[in-house]
Amino acid sequence: MRVVIAEDSVLLREGVVRILAEAGFDVVGQAGTGDELMLKVRSYSPDVAIVDIRMPPTHTDEGLRAAQEIREKHPGVGVLVLSQYIEPAYAMELLAESAEGVGYLLKDRISDMDEFADAVRRVGDGGSALDPTIVSQLVGRRRRDAPLDELTAREREVLGLMAEGRSNQGIAERLVVTERAVEKHVTSIFSKLRLPPATADHRRVLAVLAYLRG
């Protein structure tokens, strides 16, 4: 899987490059600005672009804008955005059109190398990888009709893991339950939220996030 990385901190960027190389990824380009990133994407046609949300010159949302441009102009490239801070509004902006081939992680997650590599793979394969902290804030939001209140505590756990982009098997392993039990919870969640179930994991995430955006 071919990857380009945009991060203005050389030390962090080199660390990410080393982690990915050891995990079997082919890092084909590195960038320190949004413009450099777009050049690398056009030149190397990567499977995934890993993008720091705040880059020069203003260190506000240059990375987010570049990520959105990649999704618009290069839809075959997965985008994994890294952020130092919890910014649910930026996450929802990135997910405005689709949750397919997109990820949003806090930089702290990089230290768990296996989890980080798994997130990059999911995004590259057209799935989703959302930081659990971001997911908990999104799921915790309340709408006036509050149908989320109908969910049990266990169903909330399952919904959060679904929104991270995990499969039924992955959820079962995390919660130490059977996959059949997870399937029952998922069916109940979709019923209570009035969402049709889907077979593809990232489409389930898209449905859940579309509901939460409402």
N, CA and C of each residue as an Amber inpcrd file, in Angstrom:
protein
   642
   0.8460000  -1.1870000   0.0000000   0.0000000   0.0000000   0.0000000
   0.8880000   1.2460000   0.0000000   0.6550000   2.1490000  -0.9530000
   1.4880000   3.3400000  -1.1270000   0.9320000   4.5030000  -0.3050000
   1.8350000   5.1970000   0.4010000   1.4220000   6.2480000   1.3250000
   2.2520000   7.5090000   1.1100000   1.5910000   8.6760000   1.2000000
   2.3080000   9.9510000   1.3100000   1.9540000  10.5610000   2.6610000
   2.8940000  11.3000000   3.2240000   2.7250000  11.8740000   4.5590000
   2.9670000  13.3670000   4.5200000   2.0360000  14.1290000   5.1010000
   2.1910000  15.5800000   5.2070000   2.2000000  15.9640000   6.6820000
   3.3400000  16.3920000   7.1640000   3.5110000  16.7720000   8.5710000
   4.7060000  17.7080000   8.6420000   4.5090000  18.9230000   9.2070000
   5.5960000  19.9030000   9.1930000   6.6520000  19.6290000  10.2520000
   6.3170000  18.8070000  11.2660000   7.3160000  18.4250000  12.2560000
   8.1500000  17.2760000  11.6760000   9.4060000  17.5690000  11.3520000
  10.2620000  16.5660000  10.7180000  10.4420000  15.3500000  11.6190000
  10.5900000  15.5660000  12.9280000  10.8060000  14.4650000  13.8570000
   9.6070000  13.5200000  13.8610000   8.3940000  14.0870000  13.9640000
   7.1950000  13.2520000  13.9670000   7.0150000  12.5650000  12.6240000
   7.2730000  13.2920000  11.5540000   7.1080000  12.7200000  10.2180000
   8.0260000  11.5230000  10.0100000   9.2760000  11.6670000  10.4270000
  10.2150000  10.5630000  10.2680000   9.8100000   9.3690000  11.1380000
   9.2460000   9.6740000  12.2980000   8.7740000   8.5890000  13.1510000
   7.6400000   7.8120000  12.5120000   6.6980000   8.5360000  11.8940000
   5.5750000   7.8870000  11.2130000   6.0730000   7.0730000  10.0180000
   7.0390000   7.6320000   9.2880000   7.6100000   6.9190000   8.1390000
   8.2100000   5.5900000   8.5920000   8.9350000   5.6200000   9.7040000
   9.5790000   4.3950000  10.1940000   8.5440000   3.3630000  10.6270000
   7.5060000   3.8200000  11.3340000   6.4430000   2.9050000  11.7780000
   5.7720000   2.2410000  10.5800000   5.4530000   3.0380000   9.5680000
   4.7620000   2.4940000   8.4020000   5.6590000   1.5580000   7.6050000
   6.9240000   1.9250000   7.4690000   7.8560000   1.0730000   6.7200000
   7.9890000  -0.2870000   7.3950000   8.0760000  -0.2870000   8.7310000
   8.2020000  -1.5380000   9.4580000   6.9240000  -2.3730000   9.3700000
   5.7900000  -1.7030000   9.1340000   4.5100000  -2.4070000   9.0140000
   4.2390000  -2.8630000   7.5870000   5.1740000  -2.5800000   6.6730000
   5.0470000  -3.0770000   5.3170000   4.4850000  -2.1010000   4.3090000
   4.3100000  -0.8440000   4.6920000   3.8130000   0.1650000   3.7620000
   4.9580000   0.7320000   2.9230000   4.6130000   1.2570000   1.7630000
   5.5870000   1.9030000   0.8910000   5.3560000   3.4100000   0.9500000
   6.1910000   4.1190000   1.7050000   6.0550000   5.5750000   1.8320000
   6.7190000   6.2150000   0.6160000   5.9000000   6.7180000  -0.3060000
   6.4140000   7.2020000  -1.5890000   6.6430000   8.7110000  -1.6120000
   6.1680000   9.4330000  -0.5920000   6.3730000  10.8770000  -0.5980000
   6.1540000  11.4950000   0.7660000   6.8830000  12.5910000   1.0420000
   6.7410000  13.3310000   2.2820000   6.5760000  14.8110000   1.9590000
   5.7860000  15.5080000   2.7920000   5.5270000  16.9290000   2.5510000
   5.4340000  17.6650000   3.8720000   5.7510000  18.9690000   3.8240000
   5.6650000  19.8010000   5.0210000   4.6020000  20.8720000   4.9250000
   3.9650000  21.0000000   3.7470000   2.9040000  21.9900000   3.5400000
   1.7880000  21.3600000   2.7080000   0.6500000  22.0430000   2.6760000
  -0.4680000  21.5650000   1.8810000  -0.1550000  21.5300000   0.3980000
   0.5460000  22.5460000  -0.0870000   0.8960000  22.5880000  -1.5200000
   1.8290000  21.4330000  -1.8870000   2.7950000  21.1650000  -1.0220000
   3.7030000  20.0420000  -1.2820000   2.9310000  18.7270000  -1.2810000
   1.9710000  18.6110000  -0.3910000   1.1680000  17.3940000  -0.3230000
   0.4200000  17.1640000  -1.6330000  -0.2300000  18.2140000  -2.1470000
  -0.9930000  18.0590000  -3.3800000  -0.0730000  17.6540000  -4.5310000
   1.1370000  18.1960000  -4.5540000   2.1050000  17.8300000  -5.5880000
   2.4690000  16.3430000  -5.4710000   2.6830000  15.8680000  -4.2480000
   3.0300000  14.4620000  -4.0440000   1.8830000  13.5460000  -4.4590000
   0.6600000  13.9570000  -4.1410000  -0.5040000  13.1360000  -4.4990000
  -0.6420000  13.0520000  -6.0160000  -0.4750000  14.1930000  -6.6940000
  -0.5700000  14.1920000  -8.1570000   0.5570000  13.3690000  -8.7880000
   1.7260000  13.4260000  -8.1800000   2.9000000  12.7720000  -8.7740000
   2.9310000  11.2650000  -8.5430000   2.4830000  10.8270000  -7.3590000
   2.6880000   9.4330000  -6.9750000   1.4110000   8.5980000  -6.8900000
   0.2530000   9.2350000  -6.9770000  -1.0250000   8.5000000  -6.9120000
  -1.0250000   7.4690000  -5.7850000  -0.9130000   7.9070000  -4.5340000
  -0.8440000   6.9660000  -3.4180000  -2.1960000   6.3220000  -3.1210000
  -2.1810000   5.2890000  -2.2980000  -3.4220000   4.6920000  -1.8120000
  -3.9760000   5.4830000  -0.6320000  -3.0660000   6.0580000   0.1600000
  -3.4640000   6.8110000   1.3500000  -2.5970000   8.0540000   1.4970000
  -3.2250000   9.1680000   1.8890000  -2.5040000  10.3790000   2.2720000
  -2.7410000  10.6050000   3.7630000  -1.6620000  10.6590000   4.5370000
  -1.7480000  10.9350000   5.9720000  -1.4140000  12.4080000   6.1720000
  -2.3530000  13.1570000   6.7600000  -2.2660000  14.6150000   6.7440000
  -2.4190000  15.2080000   8.1380000  -1.4650000  16.0310000   8.5410000
  -1.5970000  16.8020000   9.7790000  -2.6290000  17.8950000   9.5310000
  -3.5590000  18.0650000  10.4680000  -4.6470000  19.0140000  10.2480000
  -4.1630000  20.4620000  10.2790000  -3.0730000  20.7440000  10.9950000
  -2.5630000  22.1130000  11.1140000  -1.1520000  22.1680000  10.5460000
  -1.0120000  22.9270000   9.4610000   0.2910000  23.0460000   8.8090000
   0.5470000  24.5020000   8.4260000   1.7900000  24.8190000   8.0090000
   2.1190000  26.1860000   7.5990000   1.2370000  26.6170000   6.4250000
   1.0270000  27.9510000   6.2640000   1.6850000  29.0180000   7.0270000
   0.9680000  29.4430000   8.3090000  -0.3390000  29.1820000   8.4460000
  -1.0660000  29.7140000   9.6090000  -1.2380000  28.6920000  10.7280000
  -0.9780000  27.4290000  10.4360000  -1.1380000  26.3600000  11.4230000
  -2.5560000  26.3310000  11.9910000  -3.5370000  26.5060000  11.1220000
  -4.9420000  26.4030000  11.5440000  -5.5700000  25.1640000  10.9070000
  -6.0430000  25.3090000   9.6640000  -6.7340000  24.1750000   9.0440000
  -6.2240000  23.8660000   7.6380000  -4.9590000  24.2180000   7.3730000
  -4.4190000  23.9630000   6.0200000  -4.4800000  22.4790000   5.6460000
  -4.1750000  21.6170000   6.6230000  -4.2110000  20.1940000   6.3430000
  -5.6120000  19.7050000   6.0400000  -6.5940000  20.2270000   6.7700000
  -7.9840000  19.8530000   6.5220000  -8.4120000  20.2530000   5.1170000
  -8.0270000  21.4650000   4.7080000  -8.3870000  21.9330000   3.3580000
  -7.7320000  21.0510000   2.2940000  -6.4870000  20.6810000   2.5270000
  -5.7970000  19.8130000   1.5740000  -6.4740000  18.4450000   1.5220000
  -6.8700000  17.9400000   2.6820000  -7.5480000  16.6440000   2.7300000
  -8.8570000  16.6910000   1.9530000  -9.5940000  17.7710000   2.1060000
 -10.8570000  17.9130000   1.3770000 -10.6160000  18.0170000  -0.1260000
  -9.5420000  18.6960000  -0.5080000  -9.2180000  18.8060000  -1.9330000
  -8.8400000  17.4450000  -2.5070000  -8.1190000  16.6560000  -1.7330000
  -7.7710000  15.3140000  -2.1950000  -9.0350000  14.4810000  -2.4020000
  -9.9550000  14.5570000  -1.4520000 -11.1920000  13.7750000  -1.5620000
 -12.0250000  14.2150000  -2.7630000 -11.9360000  15.4950000  -3.1010000
 -12.7010000  16.0200000  -4.2290000 -12.0490000  15.6910000  -5.5680000
 -10.7400000  15.8860000  -5.6580000 -10.0470000  15.7490000  -6.9380000
  -9.4170000  14.3670000  -7.1560000  -9.1800000  13.6390000  -6.0610000
  -8.5390000  12.3210000  -6.1690000  -9.3300000  11.3310000  -5.3070000
 -10.5530000  11.0180000  -5.6910000 -11.4270000  10.1890000  -4.8490000
 -10.9080000   8.7860000  -4.5900000  -9.9490000   8.3280000  -5.3740000
  -9.3900000   7.0000000  -5.1440000  -8.3440000   6.9590000  -4.0560000
  -7.9700000   8.1250000  -3.5360000  -6.9510000   8.2090000  -2.4770000
  -7.6350000   8.3010000  -1.1210000  -7.3310000   7.3680000  -0.2230000
  -7.8510000   7.4630000   1.1300000  -7.1460000   8.5740000   1.8890000
  -7.8470000   9.1950000   2.8210000  -7.2830000  10.3160000   3.5830000
  -7.3930000  10.0400000   5.0760000  -6.2630000  10.0410000   5.7570000
  -6.2310000   9.8850000   7.2090000  -5.6680000  11.1660000   7.8140000
  -6.5130000  11.8940000   8.5220000  -6.1210000  13.1760000   9.1210000
  -5.6740000  12.9480000  10.5580000  -4.5690000  13.5890000  10.9200000
  -4.0490000  13.5290000  12.2850000  -4.2050000  14.8810000  12.9610000
  -4.6160000  14.8740000  14.2200000  -4.8190000  16.1160000  14.9500000
  -4.2430000  16.0160000  16.3520000  -3.7070000  17.1130000  16.8400000
  -3.1880000  17.1660000  18.2000000  -4.3180000  17.3340000  19.2100000
  -5.4410000  17.8850000  18.7340000  -6.5370000  18.2300000  19.6340000
  -7.8400000  17.5760000  19.1920000  -8.7920000  17.4700000  20.1220000
 -10.1150000  16.9410000  19.8130000 -10.9240000  18.0380000  19.1350000
 -11.2440000  17.8590000  17.8650000 -11.9650000  18.8680000  17.1000000
 -13.1050000  18.2070000  16.3250000 -14.2150000  17.9020000  17.0130000
 -15.3270000  17.2100000  16.3660000 -15.8700000  17.9480000  15.1430000
 -15.8510000  19.2790000  15.1800000 -16.3690000  20.0410000  14.0460000
 -15.5520000  19.7770000  12.7850000 -14.2280000  19.6880000  12.9320000
 -13.3740000  19.3770000  11.7840000 -13.6480000  17.9610000  11.2800000
 -13.8670000  17.0350000  12.2210000 -14.1560000  15.6550000  11.8200000
 -15.4390000  15.5950000  11.0070000 -16.4690000  16.2840000  11.4590000
 -17.7370000  16.2680000  10.7360000 -17.6110000  16.9560000   9.3830000
 -16.7830000  17.9960000   9.3070000 -16.5660000  18.6730000   8.0290000
 -15.8870000  17.7290000   7.0380000 -14.9310000  16.9610000   7.5240000
 -14.2320000  16.0190000   6.6600000 -15.1640000  14.9150000   6.1850000
 -16.1280000  14.5580000   7.0350000 -17.0550000  13.4720000   6.7290000
 -18.3410000  13.9530000   6.0660000 -18.3610000  15.2060000   5.6360000
 -19.6020000  15.8120000   5.1460000 -20.2430000  15.0300000   4.0110000
 -19.4360000  14.5000000   3.1010000 -19.9800000  13.8240000   1.9330000
 -19.9870000  12.3080000   2.0780000 -18.9780000  11.7620000   2.7200000
 -18.8560000  10.3070000   2.7910000 -17.8630000   9.9190000   3.8720000
 -18.0660000   8.7220000   4.4300000 -17.1220000   8.1850000   5.4060000
 -16.2570000   7.1020000   4.7910000 -16.3430000   6.9260000   3.4920000
 -15.5790000   5.8890000   2.8130000 -14.1540000   6.3820000   2.5330000
 -13.1730000   5.5890000   2.9450000 -11.7860000   5.9430000   2.6960000
 -11.3400000   7.1800000   3.4350000 -11.7990000   7.3360000   4.6740000
 -11.4280000   8.5260000   5.4450000 -11.1940000   8.1400000   6.8990000
 -10.2310000   8.8110000   7.5270000  -9.9500000   8.5700000   8.9300000
  -9.6050000   9.8660000   9.6410000  -9.8110000   9.8780000  10.9330000
  -9.4960000  11.0490000  11.7600000  -9.0030000  10.5180000  13.1060000
  -7.7160000  10.6910000  13.3710000  -7.1160000  10.1760000  14.5950000
  -6.3730000  11.2730000  15.3480000  -6.3680000  11.1630000  16.6570000
  -5.4910000  12.0080000  17.4610000  -4.0650000  11.4700000  17.3420000
  -3.1030000  12.3680000  17.4030000  -1.7030000  11.9580000  17.2170000
  -1.2370000  10.9830000  18.2990000  -1.8790000  11.0220000  19.4590000
  -1.5070000  10.0920000  20.5190000  -1.6540000   8.6470000  20.0720000
  -2.5550000   8.3940000  19.0990000  -2.8140000   7.0170000  18.6520000
  -1.6200000   6.4300000  17.9030000  -0.7330000   7.2780000  17.4150000
   0.4130000   6.7780000  16.6480000   1.2860000   5.8800000  17.5070000
   1.3090000   6.1430000  18.8100000   2.1760000   5.3650000  19.6950000
   1.7680000   3.8960000  19.7560000   0.4920000   3.6080000  19.4850000
   0.0500000   2.2140000  19.3800000   0.2430000   1.8050000  17.9320000
   1.4160000   1.2940000  17.6160000   1.8060000   1.0950000  16.2210000
   0.9010000   0.1350000  15.4660000   0.4870000  -0.9380000  16.1270000
  -0.3780000  -1.9080000  15.4550000  -1.7350000  -1.2940000  15.1230000
  -2.3120000  -0.5630000  16.0870000  -3.6030000   0.0810000  15.8580000
  -3.4970000   1.1310000  14.7570000  -2.3970000   1.8790000  14.7780000
  -2.2050000   2.9210000  13.7720000  -2.0850000   2.3070000  12.3770000
  -1.2790000   1.2690000  12.2480000  -1.1170000   0.6030000  10.9590000
  -2.4360000   0.0220000  10.4820000  -3.2220000  -0.5300000  11.4140000
  -4.5290000  -1.0870000  11.0520000  -5.4530000   0.0110000  10.5430000
  -5.3960000   1.1870000  11.1690000  -6.2300000   2.3080000  10.7280000
  -5.8530000   2.7510000   9.3180000  -4.5530000   2.8150000   9.0360000
  -4.0990000   3.2010000   7.6950000  -4.5930000   2.1930000   6.6600000
  -4.5160000   0.9120000   7.0010000  -4.9850000  -0.1200000   6.0630000
  -6.4820000   0.0080000   5.8000000  -7.2610000   0.2400000   6.8630000
  -8.7090000   0.3500000   6.6910000  -9.0510000   1.5050000   5.7660000
  -8.3890000   2.6310000   5.9670000  -8.6450000   3.7990000   5.1180000
  -8.2300000   3.5060000   3.6790000  -7.0760000   2.8700000   3.5080000
  -6.6080000   2.5430000   2.1680000  -7.5150000   1.5730000   1.4470000
  -8.2260000   0.7370000   2.2080000  -9.1400000  -0.2390000   1.6190000
 -10.5490000   0.3270000   1.4260000 -10.7120000   1.6290000   1.6820000
 -12.0160000   2.2520000   1.4860000 -12.9010000   2.2640000   2.7070000
 -12.3490000   1.8730000   3.8560000 -13.1140000   1.8780000   5.0920000
 -12.9120000   3.1610000   5.8780000 -13.2080000   3.1050000   7.1740000
 -13.1250000   4.2840000   8.0300000 -12.2670000   4.0000000   9.2520000
 -11.7030000   5.0430000   9.8160000 -10.9200000   4.9210000  11.0380000
 -11.0850000   6.2160000  11.8220000 -12.0010000   6.2200000  12.7740000
 -12.2740000   7.4150000  13.5570000 -11.8010000   7.2230000  14.9890000
 -11.1750000   8.2500000  15.5240000 -10.6350000   8.1740000  16.8680000
 -11.7490000   7.9410000  17.8870000 -11.5630000   7.0010000  18.8140000
 -12.6000000   6.7320000  19.8120000 -13.0170000   7.9680000  20.6090000
 -12.0870000   8.8650000  20.8680000 -12.4220000  10.0780000  21.6200000
 -13.3690000  10.9730000  20.8220000 -13.1130000  11.0860000  19.5140000
 -14.0060000  11.8630000  18.6540000 -15.3670000  11.1950000  18.5900000
 -15.3600000   9.8800000  18.4250000 -16.6190000   9.1390000  18.3210000
 -17.4610000   9.3320000  19.5740000 -16.8280000   9.2730000  20.7480000
 -17.5840000   9.3970000  21.9930000 -18.2530000  10.7640000  22.0930000
 -17.6120000  11.8010000  21.5670000 -18.2150000  13.1280000  21.5870000
 -19.3710000  13.2110000  20.6100000 -19.2010000  12.6170000  19.4290000
 -20.2700000  12.6560000  18.4340000 -21.4810000  11.8640000  18.9170000
 -21.2240000  10.6610000  19.4380000 -22.3130000   9.8230000  19.9160000
 -22.9800000  10.4470000  21.1320000 -22.1990000  11.1950000  21.9250000
 -22.7370000  11.7960000  23.1360000 -23.5920000  13.0160000  22.8980000
 -23.5880000  13.5520000  21.6840000 -24.4150000  14.7140000  21.3940000
 -25.8950000  14.3450000  21.4800000 -26.7130000  15.2970000  21.8400000
 -28.1380000  15.0480000  21.9720000 -28.9230000  15.8760000  20.9530000
 -29.8960000  15.2230000  20.3340000 -30.8470000  15.9350000  19.4930000
 -32.1340000  16.0660000  20.2900000 -32.9980000  16.9430000  19.8230000
 -34.2020000  17.2040000  20.6040000 -35.0860000  15.9570000  20.7360000
 -35.1350000  15.1080000  19.6770000 -35.9420000  13.9040000  19.7870000
 -35.1850000  12.7760000  20.4780000 -33.8580000  12.9060000  20.6060000
 -33.0060000  12.0350000  21.4170000 -33.2670000  10.5420000  21.2550000
 -33.3390000  10.0090000  20.0320000 -33.5130000   8.5600000  19.8940000
 -32.3240000   7.7670000  20.4070000 -31.1520000   8.4080000  20.5230000
 -30.0030000   7.7050000  21.0970000 -30.2630000   7.2830000  22.5380000
 -31.1790000   7.9760000  23.2000000 -31.5030000   7.6230000  24.5770000
 -32.1600000   6.2550000  24.6710000 -32.6720000   5.7550000  23.5480000
 -33.3130000   4.4450000  23.5440000 -32.2820000   3.3140000  23.6010000
 -31.0260000   3.6190000  23.3030000 -29.9990000   2.5800000  23.2670000
 -29.5860000   2.1740000  24.6750000 -29.3030000   0.8830000  24.8340000
 -28.7610000   0.4040000  26.1050000 -27.2870000   0.7850000  26.2050000
 -26.7200000   0.6180000  27.3860000 -25.3060000   0.9380000  27.5790000
 -24.4330000   0.0980000  26.6540000 -24.7540000  -1.1910000  26.5130000
 -23.9770000  -2.0620000  25.6410000 -24.1250000  -1.6390000  24.1790000
 -25.3350000  -1.2480000  23.7830000 -25.5550000  -0.8070000  22.4050000
 -24.7680000   0.4640000  22.1120000 -24.6170000   1.3200000  23.1120000
 -23.7940000   2.5250000  22.9240000 -22.3370000   2.1410000  22.6940000
 -21.8530000   1.1560000  23.4310000 -20.4850000   0.6870000  23.2200000
 -20.3100000   0.1670000  21.7990000 -21.2710000  -0.6510000  21.3630000
 -21.2060000  -1.2150000  20.0160000 -21.2760000  -0.1110000  18.9720000
 -22.1540000   0.8720000  19.1650000 -22.2800000   1.9820000  18.2220000
 -20.9710000   2.7550000  18.1160000 -20.3250000   2.9870000  19.2450000
 -19.0500000   3.6990000  19.2220000 -17.9960000   2.9480000  18.4430000
 -17.9300000   1.6290000  18.6320000 -16.9480000   0.8200000  17.9040000
 -17.3010000   0.7260000  16.4240000 -18.5890000   0.6900000  16.1040000
 -19.0080000   0.7340000  14.7040000 -18.5230000   2.0190000  14.0460000
 -18.7100000   3.1340000  14.7490000 -18.3340000   4.4260000  14.1870000
 -16.8260000   4.5720000  14.0290000 -16.0560000   3.8040000  14.8160000
 -14.6030000   3.8040000  14.6250000 -14.2150000   3.0840000  13.3420000
 -15.1340000   2.2840000  12.8060000 -14.8730000   1.5610000  11.5730000
 -14.6090000   0.0770000  11.7760000 -14.9540000  -0.4410000  12.9660000
 -14.6390000  -1.8340000  13.2650000 -15.7350000  -2.7780000  12.7590000
 -15.3290000  -3.9550000  12.3420000 -16.2530000  -4.9850000  11.8810000
 -16.9150000  -5.6520000  13.0780000 -17.9370000  -6.4780000  12.8150000
 -18.5810000  -7.2180000  13.9000000 -17.5730000  -8.0940000  14.6340000
 -16.6800000  -8.7250000  13.8780000 -15.6600000  -9.5690000  14.5050000
 -14.7420000  -8.7300000  15.3920000 -14.3460000  -7.5550000  14.8910000
 -13.4850000  -6.6740000  15.6760000 -14.1680000  -6.1950000  16.9410000
 -15.4680000  -5.9010000  16.8400000 -16.2270000  -5.4690000  18.0210000
 -16.3220000  -6.6020000  19.0260000 -16.5830000  -7.8180000  18.5400000
 -16.6910000  -8.9800000  19.4210000 -15.3890000  -9.2080000  20.1820000
 -14.2650000  -9.0680000  19.4770000 -12.9670000  -9.2590000  20.1280000
 -12.7150000  -8.1890000  21.1840000 -13.1000000  -6.9500000  20.8750000
 -12.8660000  -5.8570000  21.8210000 -13.7330000  -6.0060000  23.0810000
 -14.9900000  -6.4320000  22.9060000 -15.9170000  -6.5280000  24.0310000
 -15.9180000  -7.9110000  24.6820000 -15.1600000  -8.8380000  24.0970000
 -15.0690000 -10.2140000  24.5970000 -16.4640000 -10.8400000  24.6590000
 -17.1610000 -10.8010000  23.5310000 -18.4650000 -11.4510000  23.3870000
 -18.4540000 -12.2050000  22.0620000 -19.5250000 -12.9360000  21.7920000
 -19.5970000 -13.6730000  20.5340000 -19.9870000 -12.7250000  19.4020000
 -19.6100000 -13.1070000  18.1860000 -19.9790000 -12.3030000  17.0300000
 -21.4900000 -12.2830000  16.8460000 -22.1530000 -13.3810000  17.2000000
 -23.6100000 -13.4480000  17.1080000 -24.2530000 -12.4120000  18.0300000
 -23.6930000 -12.2470000  19.2140000 -24.2180000 -11.2410000  20.1470000
 -24.0820000  -9.8420000  19.5710000 -22.9520000  -9.5870000  18.9210000
 -22.7430000  -8.2740000  18.2920000 -23.7660000  -8.0490000  17.1790000
 -24.0200000  -9.0770000  16.3840000 -24.9920000  -8.9610000  15.2980000
 -26.3680000  -8.5650000  15.8360000 -26.7430000  -9.1450000  16.9590000
 -28.0380000  -8.8060000  17.5670000 -28.0540000  -7.3420000  18.0200000
 -26.9500000  -6.8950000  18.6230000 -26.8710000  -5.5000000  19.0610000
 -26.9540000  -4.5510000  17.8610000 -26.2460000  -4.8850000  16.7910000
 -26.2430000  -4.0290000  15.5980000 -27.6420000  -3.9330000  15.0150000
 -28.3310000  -5.0660000  14.9190000 -29.6980000  -5.0650000  14.3970000
 -30.5990000  -4.1850000  15.2520000 -30.4460000  -4.2800000  16.5600000
 -31.2570000  -3.4780000  17.4770000 -30.9430000  -1.9900000  17.3280000
 -29.6580000  -1.6670000  17.1640000 -29.2520000  -0.2640000  17.0090000
 -29.8840000   0.3410000  15.7650000 -29.7720000  -0.3560000  14.6450000
 -30.3470000   0.1670000  13.4140000 -31.8580000   0.3160000  13.5330000
 -32.4960000  -0.6080000  14.2240000 -33.9400000  -0.5330000  14.4050000
 -34.3190000   0.6900000  15.2370000 -33.6290000   0.9000000  16.3530000
 -33.9480000   2.0240000  17.2320000 -33.6320000   3.3730000  16.5900000
 -32.5840000   3.4060000  15.7480000 -32.2090000   4.6580000  15.0900000
 -32.8940000   4.8270000  13.7360000 -33.7310000   3.8410000  13.3990000
 -34.4710000   3.8750000  12.1370000 -33.5200000   3.9850000  10.9440000
 -32.4600000   3.1910000  10.9870000 -31.4720000   3.1420000   9.9170000
 -31.4380000   1.7390000   9.3260000 -31.4720000   1.5980000   8.0000000
 -31.3980000   0.2700000   7.3980000 -30.0050000  -0.3040000   7.5640000
 -29.8820000  -1.5680000   7.9820000 -28.5540000  -2.1690000   8.1100000
 -27.8950000  -2.3410000   6.7600000 -26.5570000  -2.3370000   6.7350000
 -25.7960000  -2.5370000   5.5080000 -24.7100000  -3.5600000   5.7700000
 -24.2400000  -4.2020000   4.7200000 -23.2550000  -5.2670000   4.8940000
 -21.8430000  -4.7220000   5.0320000 -21.5080000  -3.6440000   4.3040000
 -20.1530000  -3.1060000   4.3290000 -19.9410000  -2.2770000   5.5860000
 -18.8310000  -2.5290000   6.2800000 -18.5750000  -1.8690000   7.5570000
 -18.5410000  -0.3570000   7.4240000 -17.8630000   0.1820000   6.3880000
 -17.7560000   1.6340000   6.2800000 -19.0930000   2.2580000   5.9240000
 -19.9900000   1.5270000   5.2650000 -21.3160000   2.0670000   4.9670000
 -22.1570000   2.1330000   6.2420000 -21.9250000   1.2330000   7.1540000
 -22.5990000   1.3250000   8.4480000 -22.1720000   2.6030000   9.1490000
 -20.8710000   2.8850000   9.1030000 -20.3700000   4.1140000   9.7270000
 -20.9720000   5.3330000   9.0590000 -21.0540000   5.3140000   7.7510000
 -21.6370000   6.4350000   7.0240000 -23.0630000   6.6690000   7.4590000
 -23.8180000   5.5980000   7.6120000 -25.2220000   5.7330000   8.0390000
 -25.3210000   6.3170000   9.4440000 -24.4970000   5.8100000  10.3530000
 -24.5250000   6.3120000  11.7250000 -24.1340000   7.7860000  11.7810000
 -23.0650000   8.1510000  11.0660000 -22.6190000   9.5390000  11.0980000
 -23.6060000  10.4590000  10.4020000 -24.2610000   9.9880000   9.3430000
 -25.2790000  10.7940000   8.6790000 -26.4110000  11.0950000   9.6650000
 -26.7570000  10.1060000  10.4690000 -27.7830000  10.3070000  11.4830000
 -27.3170000  11.3240000  12.5220000 -26.0870000  11.1640000  12.9940000
 -25.5770000  12.0710000  14.0250000 -25.4750000  13.5010000  13.5080000
 -25.1300000  13.6650000  12.2160000 -25.0600000  15.0110000  11.6470000
 -26.4060000  15.6870000  11.6560000 -27.4840000  14.8740000  11.5640000
 -28.8230000  15.4500000  11.5500000 -29.1720000  16.1460000  12.8470000
